[in-house]
Amino acid sequence: MTDATTELTGAGGSDPSVPAVELVGITKRFGGIIACDQVDLTLHRGRIHGILGENGAGKSTLMKVLIGLVLPDAGSVRIDGQPRTIHDPLAAAALGIAMVHQHFSLVDQLSVWENVALGEEGRLKSGGVRDRVAAISQQYGLEIDPDARVGELTAGLRQRVEIIKCLRRDPHILVFDEPTSVLTPEESEQLFGTLREVVAAEGRAVVLVSHKLDEVLHATDEITIMRQGRVVDHRPTQEADARSLARAMVGREVSLRSERAAFGLADIEEAEEANQEAEVGFRADIDKATDVDAEDWQPAGVTKSDEPVMRIEGVSVRGRGGARLLDDISLDLRAGEIVGVAGVEGNGQRTLGDLLSSLVRLNTGRVVVNDKEVPTGSPGAMAKAGVAVIPEDRHDSGVVLDMTVAENLLMVDPHRVARHGVMDKAQTTELAQKMIEEFDIGCSGPDAPLWSLSGGNQQRVVLARELAAEPDVLIAAQPTRGLDVGAIEYMTDRLRQTAIDGVAVLLISSELEEILDLADRIVVMSRGRIVGELSHDDANLETLGLLMGGSEA
């Protein structure tokens, strides 16, 4: 087999009839888990190929084989018809292959342009890199300040940096792994609109790994679906529809209540009509996922109280240079109610979540839980007051990947299983196993390292841990970000159930369909302020869009 570092003639594809990439019989095992099981995939130049599958289906592992991050146990790789062994990302780069990763690989202490230039050989000229960043930003609709420090950027802006960093290398074969999970719909539309033009004009081969079926249906030319490490379907995009793709992904009918959040569907009547076909399976799944009989299921809010459980009163938070990250925010949360927070990313939502997670201190105002003021910025204060948090970025502040499932489940309150300051192994395993079964966490057992779990199961670990504390308030920040349609369905059902059980839920989400589906009441944030509040019955995409854009509804 030819080594990947061998110089290529005609890299970029001299013969359009020869596939850009052929993965044949790719198999990869991690211990007893088969991540990829004899997977075949062919990529053609001038086309965008979508790969769909549940979290843990093997999509990312397959792409890591292509990019050289994972070596397969069996199978072969051909690039432009030539057998290649891709040992590492540098070898992949030599073949013109690049990848935009789902989880950021940026250095917080460096500026945008410095991150983009990382890994470049030779002497760098900052002016040239800045100009290139600006040019890519303009071409693909990814506006960014080249001199901004990455550690101070929102998740959406960091994703822009990842994409620009990849595009700067002008790859011939480009892999997008969940590239738009933190971009606005408008940014996503512009990105893929431009990408389709570039792919067709320059003969690039593009892979789009995504859980958003609507995105795949609009952006790709063909679609491969994986389930449990195998390819279960492949079809031209023009022959696909959202419902059949979801069924192939999950292996059953899926409620369109959760599909609206996963697909970006705005036509409620169409979704509800289609949902009738999936109702039998949906009712069975509710019974399995919650303690509520599906016949008795009803929207969140049935046990709402008139008295607020949490009061956020005149809260302001300032950042560096005195910038107001939160500006005179006031909001009440009641038991049994889901309050949705909508807004374009970077308008204070993350700061609000951090404030209620004891990560930042307010400058003015106060937060009151059960009639007691809670000090902000004091580690553990919110948790002690009865506030649980699903953080915006689980890898950043929700879990420790190198710890076990059991350790992650019990890290917030280890005293439950401790004797004389030492965690009891048997008791830890027993309690963790109960939580694994209750929340249907897919893992090999309590001692499995958390990194071995799919994203959806990692999120279930966070949910299980936070709800185990029996909180009065649950802050759910971007709870379905990066999850597949089946995991979204589970998470949204659990949030409904949590509210039905009498917990006050604050849902911070960039998915408007998710907020419209779940929230009893919706507030819209812009520039750190609450600019509007709507009941569920009065809210729609148009009204929310106007408020998010700074106009009056």
C-alpha positions in Angstrom: 0.0 0.0 0.0 1.3 3.5 -0.9 2.1 5.7 2.1 0.0 8.8 2.4 3.0 11.1 2.4 4.0 10.1 -1.1 3.8 13.1 -3.4 0.5 13.2 -5.4 0.2 14.1 -9.0 -3.1 15.7 -9.8 -4.3 15.8 -6.2 -7.7 17.4 -6.6 -8.8 14.7 -9.0 -7.6 14.7 -12.6 -10.2 12.0 -13.6 -13.8 12.9 -12.5 -14.9 9.3 -13.0 -12.5 8.0 -10.3 -14.0 8.4 -6.8 -12.2 10.9 -4.6 -12.4 8.5 -1.6 -13.2 4.8 -1.4 -13.5 3.2 2.1 -13.9 -0.5 1.8 -14.7 -2.9 4.6 -13.6 -0.5 7.4 -13.8 -2.3 10.8 -12.8 -0.8 14.1 -13.1 -2.2 17.6 -12.7 -0.6 20.9 -12.4 -3.4 23.4 -15.6 -5.4 23.0 -17.4 -2.6 21.2 -17.5 -2.7 17.4 -17.6 1.0 16.4 -17.5 0.3 12.6 -18.4 -3.1 11.1 -17.3 -3.6 7.5 -18.3 -0.2 6.4 -18.2 0.9 2.7 -18.3 4.5 1.7 -17.6 6.2 -1.7 -17.2 10.0 -2.1 -17.2 11.7 -5.5 -15.8 15.1 -6.4 -18.3 17.8 -7.0 -20.8 16.2 -4.6 -21.8 16.6 -0.9 -22.3 13.3 0.8 -24.4 13.2 4.0 -23.9 10.7 6.8 -26.7 10.2 9.3 -27.0 8.0 12.3 -27.7 8.0 16.0 -25.0 9.0 18.5 -22.7 6.1 18.7 -23.6 4.7 15.2 -20.0 4.9 14.1 -20.1 8.0 12.0 -17.4 10.0 13.7 -15.1 6.9 14.0 -15.4 6.3 10.3 -14.4 9.9 9.6 -11.5 9.7 12.1 -10.2 6.7 10.0 -10.3 9.0 6.9 -8.5 11.8 8.7 -5.9 9.6 10.3 -6.9 9.9 13.9 -8.0 6.2 14.1 -6.3 3.3 12.5 -8.8 0.6 11.3 -8.5 -3.0 12.3 -9.5 -4.1 8.8 -10.4 -2.6 5.5 -8.7 -0.4 2.9 -8.6 3.3 1.9 -8.3 4.6 -1.7 -7.7 8.3 -2.5 -8.2 9.1 -6.2 -8.0 5.4 -7.0 -4.7 4.9 -5.2 -4.4 2.7 -2.1 -3.3 4.8 0.9 -2.4 4.2 4.5 -3.3 7.3 6.5 -1.2 7.1 9.7 -2.1 10.6 11.2 -3.7 13.9 10.4 -0.4 15.2 8.8 -0.6 12.4 6.3 -4.2 13.2 5.6 -3.4 16.8 5.1 -0.7 15.8 2.6 -3.5 14.1 0.6 -5.7 17.2 0.7 -8.0 15.9 3.5 -9.3 18.2 6.3 -11.9 18.0 9.0 -14.1 20.4 10.9 -14.5 18.6 14.3 -17.7 18.7 16.3 -15.7 19.4 19.5 -13.5 22.4 19.4 -9.7 21.9 19.1 -8.8 25.6 19.7 -6.4 27.3 22.2 -8.3 29.7 24.3 -5.4 31.9 25.1 -4.6 32.7 21.5 -6.4 35.0 19.1 -8.5 33.9 16.2 -5.8 34.4 13.6 -3.2 32.6 15.7 -5.5 29.6 16.1 -6.1 29.6 12.3 -2.3 29.6 11.7 -1.5 26.9 14.2 0.3 24.0 12.5 1.5 26.1 9.5 5.1 25.6 8.5 7.6 28.4 7.8 7.5 32.0 9.0 4.1 33.5 9.4 3.1 37.0 8.5 0.2 38.0 10.8 -1.1 40.5 8.2 -1.4 37.8 5.6 -3.2 35.4 7.9 -5.6 38.2 9.0 -6.4 39.0 5.4 -7.0 35.3 4.6 -9.3 35.0 7.6 -11.2 38.1 6.5 -11.6 36.8 2.9 -12.9 33.3 4.0 -15.2 35.0 6.6 -16.7 37.2 3.8 -17.0 34.4 1.3 -18.7 31.9 3.6 -20.7 34.4 5.7 -18.7 33.6 8.9 -17.9 37.1 10.2 -15.3 37.1 12.9 -12.7 39.5 14.4 -9.2 38.0 13.6 -7.8 39.6 16.7 -10.4 38.4 19.2 -9.2 36.1 21.9 -10.8 32.6 21.4 -11.4 32.1 25.1 -13.8 35.0 25.1 -15.9 33.9 22.2 -19.3 32.2 22.3 -19.7 28.6 21.1 -21.2 29.8 17.8 -18.2 32.1 17.1 -15.7 29.3 18.1 -17.4 27.1 15.5 -16.7 29.7 12.9 -13.1 29.7 13.8 -12.9 25.9 13.4 -14.5 26.1 10.0 -12.2 29.0 8.9 -9.2 27.1 10.2 -10.1 24.1 8.0 -11.0 26.1 4.9 -7.7 28.1 5.1 -5.8 24.9 4.1 -7.9 24.7 0.9 -8.6 21.0 1.2 -9.8 18.8 -1.8 -11.6 16.4 0.5 -13.5 18.1 3.3 -15.2 16.5 6.3 -17.8 18.5 8.3 -18.7 16.7 11.6 -21.8 18.5 13.0 -20.5 21.9 11.7 -23.7 23.9 12.4 -24.7 22.6 15.8 -23.9 26.1 17.2 -24.6 28.2 14.2 -27.8 30.1 13.6 -30.1 28.9 10.8 -29.2 31.9 8.6 -25.4 31.2 9.1 -26.0 27.5 8.3 -27.9 28.4 5.1 -25.3 30.8 3.9 -22.4 28.4 4.7 -23.9 25.5 2.7 -25.2 27.7 -0.1 -21.6 28.9 -0.7 -20.2 25.5 -0.1 -22.4 23.9 -2.8 -21.2 26.5 -5.3 -17.5 25.9 -4.4 -17.9 22.1 -4.5 -19.5 22.2 -7.9 -17.1 24.8 -9.4 -13.8 23.4 -7.9 -14.6 19.6 -7.8 -14.1 19.1 -4.1 -15.6 16.1 -2.3 -17.4 17.0 0.9 -18.8 14.8 3.7 -21.5 16.3 6.0 -22.0 14.3 9.3 -25.1 15.7 10.9 -28.0 14.9 13.1 -30.2 17.6 11.5 -32.2 15.8 8.8 -33.6 18.9 7.3 -30.0 20.2 6.9 -28.9 17.0 5.2 -31.9 17.0 2.9 -31.2 20.6 1.7 -27.4 20.5 1.6 -26.4 17.1 0.2 -26.5 15.1 -3.1 -26.6 11.6 -1.5 -27.1 10.1 1.9 -25.6 7.2 3.8 -27.3 6.0 7.0 -25.4 4.1 9.8 -26.9 2.2 12.7 -24.9 0.3 15.3 -21.7 0.5 13.3 -23.1 -0.7 10.0 -24.4 1.0 6.8 -28.2 0.3 6.7 -29.2 2.5 3.8 -27.8 4.6 1.0 -29.9 6.7 -1.4 -29.8 9.9 -3.6 -31.0 12.8 -1.5 -33.8 13.6 -4.1 -35.3 10.2 -3.2 -35.3 10.8 0.6 -37.6 12.4 3.1 -37.3 13.3 6.8 -39.6 10.6 8.1 -38.0 7.7 6.2 -34.5 8.9 7.1 -35.5 9.1 10.8 -37.0 5.6 10.7 -33.8 4.2 9.1 -31.6 6.0 11.7 -33.4 4.8 14.8 -35.0 1.6 13.5 -38.6 2.7 14.5 -41.0 5.5 14.0 -40.0 8.7 15.7 -42.3 11.4 17.2 -42.3 14.5 15.0 -42.6 16.5 18.2 -38.9 15.9 18.6 -38.3 15.9 14.8 -39.2 19.5 14.6 -36.3 20.3 16.9 -34.0 17.9 15.0 -35.0 18.8 11.5 -35.8 22.6 11.8 -39.4 21.9 10.7 -41.6 25.0 11.1 -44.8 23.6 9.6 -46.6 22.6 12.8 -49.7 21.3 11.0 -47.6 19.1 8.7 -45.6 17.8 11.6 -48.7 17.0 13.6 -50.3 15.2 10.7 -47.2 13.1 10.2 -47.0 12.5 13.9 -50.3 10.5 13.9 -48.5 7.8 12.0 -45.8 7.5 14.7 -48.2 7.8 17.7 -48.2 4.1 18.7 -44.4 4.0 18.9 -44.2 7.4 20.6 -46.6 6.3 23.4 -44.6 3.2 24.0 -41.4 5.2 24.2 -42.9 7.6 26.7 -43.9 4.7 28.9 -40.3 3.4 28.7 -38.6 6.8 29.2 -40.7 8.1 32.0 -43.0 7.0 34.8 -46.0 8.6 33.2 -48.6 6.4 31.4 -48.7 7.7 27.8 -52.5 7.9 28.0 -52.1 10.4 30.8 -49.4 12.4 29.0 -50.0 16.1 28.8 -47.9 19.2 28.2 -45.6 20.6 30.9 -47.0 23.0 33.3 -49.9 20.9 34.8 -48.7 21.4 38.3 -47.7 25.1 38.0 -47.6 27.2 41.1 -48.5 30.8 41.4 -45.5 31.5 43.7 -42.1 31.7 42.1 -39.5 29.1 43.1 -36.7 31.3 41.6 -36.7 35.1 41.2 -34.0 36.8 39.2 -34.3 40.5 40.1 -32.6 43.3 38.3 -29.4 41.3 37.5 -26.5 42.9 35.7 -23.2 41.2 34.9 -20.2 43.1 33.4 -17.4 41.6 31.4 -14.0 42.9 30.5 -13.9 46.6 29.8 -17.2 47.1 31.6 -19.3 45.5 28.8 -22.7 44.6 30.0 -23.1 40.8 29.5 -26.5 40.9 31.3 -28.3 44.2 31.6 -31.1 44.5 34.3 -32.5 41.0 33.8 -35.7 40.1 35.8 -37.4 36.8 35.5 -39.6 34.5 37.7 -39.7 30.7 37.5 -42.6 28.7 38.9 -42.9 25.1 39.8 -44.2 22.9 37.0 -43.4 25.5 34.3 -40.9 25.4 31.5 -39.7 28.9 30.6 -37.8 29.1 27.3 -35.0 31.6 26.6 -34.6 32.4 22.9 -32.1 34.6 21.2 -29.3 34.7 18.7 -26.2 33.2 20.2 -24.0 35.7 22.0 -26.7 37.8 23.5 -26.3 36.9 27.1 -27.8 33.4 27.2 -24.5 31.7 28.1 -23.8 34.3 30.8 -27.3 33.7 32.3 -26.6 30.0 32.4 -23.2 30.6 34.0 -24.7 32.9 36.6 -27.2 30.2 37.6 -24.4 27.7 37.7 -22.3 29.7 40.3 -19.6 30.3 37.6 -19.9 34.1 37.5 -20.8 36.8 40.0 -23.4 39.5 39.4 -22.6 43.2 39.7 -26.1 44.3 40.6 -29.4 42.6 41.5 -30.0 39.3 43.2 -31.1 35.7 42.7 -33.7 34.3 45.1 -34.5 30.6 45.5 -37.4 29.6 47.8 -37.4 33.1 49.3 -33.7 32.9 50.2 -31.1 35.0 48.4 -28.3 32.9 46.9 -24.7 34.2 46.6 -23.6 34.1 43.0 -20.1 33.1 41.9 -19.8 31.0 45.1 -19.0 27.3 44.1 -21.8 25.0 45.0 -24.1 27.7 46.3 -26.7 27.3 43.6 -26.6 23.5 44.0 -27.1 23.7 47.7 -30.1 26.0 47.1 -31.8 23.4 44.9 -30.7 24.5 41.5 -29.5 21.7 39.0 -27.8 22.5 35.8 -27.4 20.9 32.4 -24.5 23.0 31.1 -24.2 24.4 27.5 -21.0 22.4 26.8 -20.9 19.1 28.7 -17.3 18.5 27.9 -16.3 21.9 29.2 -18.2 21.9 32.5 -20.5 18.9 32.6 -18.4 15.7 32.7 -14.8 14.5 33.1 -14.2 12.2 30.2 -11.3 10.3 31.8 -13.4 9.4 34.8 -15.8 6.5 35.0 -19.6 6.6 34.4 -20.1 6.0 38.2 -17.7 8.7 39.2 -19.4 11.2 36.9 -22.8 10.2 38.2 -21.8 10.8 41.8 -19.2 13.6 41.5 -21.7 16.4 42.7 -22.6 14.6 45.9 -20.0 11.9 46.7 -21.0 11.9 50.3 -24.0 9.7 49.4 -21.6 6.8 49.0 -18.7 7.8 51.3 -17.5 6.4 54.6 -15.1 8.5 56.6 -14.3 10.5 53.5 -13.6 7.5 51.3 -16.1 6.5 48.5 -17.4 2.9 49.1 -16.8 1.0 45.9 -19.7 -1.5 46.3 -22.2 1.2 47.2 -21.0 3.4 44.4 -21.4 0.6 41.8 -24.8 -0.3 43.1 -26.2 3.3 43.1 -24.6 4.0 39.7 -26.1 0.8 38.2 -29.6 1.9 39.4 -29.2 5.3 37.7 -27.8 3.7 34.5 -31.0 1.5 34.3 -33.4 4.3 35.2 -32.0 6.6 32.5 -31.3 3.8 30.1 -27.6 4.9 29.7 -25.9 2.9 27.0 -22.6 1.7 28.4 -20.7 -1.4 29.4 -21.2 -0.7 33.1 -20.5 1.7 35.9 -16.7 1.4 35.5 -16.8 2.3 31.8 -14.8 5.4 31.0 -17.1 8.3 30.1 -15.2 8.9 26.8 -16.3 5.5 25.6 -20.0 6.7 25.6 -21.8 8.4 22.7 -22.7 12.0 23.0 -26.3 11.2 23.7 -25.4 8.8 26.5 -22.9 11.3 28.0 -25.8 13.8 28.1 -28.0 11.2 29.9 -25.3 10.9 32.5 -25.4 14.6 33.1 -29.2 14.5 33.3 -29.3 11.6 35.6 -26.8 13.2 38.0 -28.6 16.5 38.1 -32.1 15.0 38.6 -30.8 12.6 41.3 -30.4 15.7 43.6 -34.2 16.2 43.4 -33.8 19.9 42.5 -36.4 22.6 42.8 -35.1 24.3 39.6 -33.4 22.8 36.5 -31.4 25.0 34.2 -31.2 23.2 30.8 -28.8 25.1 28.6 -28.7 23.8 25.0 -29.8 20.3 26.3 -30.2 18.7 22.8 -27.2 20.3 21.1 -25.3 17.8 19.0 -27.8 15.0 19.7 -29.5 12.7 17.2 -33.3 12.6 16.7 -33.7 9.6 19.1 -31.7 11.3 21.8 -33.6 14.5 21.3 -36.8 12.7 21.8 -35.7 11.2 25.0 -34.3 14.4 26.4 -37.4 16.5 25.6 -39.7 13.8 27.1 -37.6 13.9 30.3 -37.7 17.7 30.5 -41.5 17.6 30.2 -41.7 14.9 32.9 -39.4 17.0 35.1 -41.8 19.9 34.9 -44.8 17.6 35.5 -43.1 16.4 38.6 -43.1 20.0 39.9 -39.7 21.3 39.0 -39.3 24.8 37.6 -37.4 24.4 34.3 -35.4 27.2 32.5 -34.7 26.1 28.9 -32.0 28.0 27.2 -31.9 26.9 23.6 -30.9 28.2 20.1 -33.4 25.8 18.6 -36.6 27.8 18.2 -38.7 24.8 17.3 -37.6 23.1 20.5 -38.6 26.2 22.6 -42.0 26.4 20.8 -42.6 22.8 21.4 -41.7 22.7 25.1 -42.1 26.1 26.7 -45.2 27.4 28.6 -43.7 30.9 28.5 -40.9 32.3 26.3 -38.6 35.3 26.9 -36.3 36.7 24.1 -32.9 38.0 24.9 -31.0 40.6 22.8 -27.8 42.4 23.8 -28.0 41.1 27.3 -31.5 42.3 27.9 -34.9 40.6 27.9 -36.7 42.4 25.0 -40.0 40.4 25.0 -42.1 37.8 26.7 -44.7 35.7 25.1 -47.1 32.9 26.2 -46.9 29.6 24.4 -50.2 30.4 22.6 -49.0 33.8 21.4 -45.5 32.6 20.2 -44.6 31.7 16.6 -41.4 31.7 14.5 -42.1 35.0 12.9 -42.8 36.8 16.2 -39.7 35.3 17.9 -37.6 36.2 14.8 -38.6 39.8 14.9 -37.8 40.1 18.6 -34.5 38.4 18.2 -33.6 40.8 15.4 -34.3 43.8 17.6 -37.7 44.7 16.1 -41.0 44.9 17.9 -43.3 41.9 17.4 
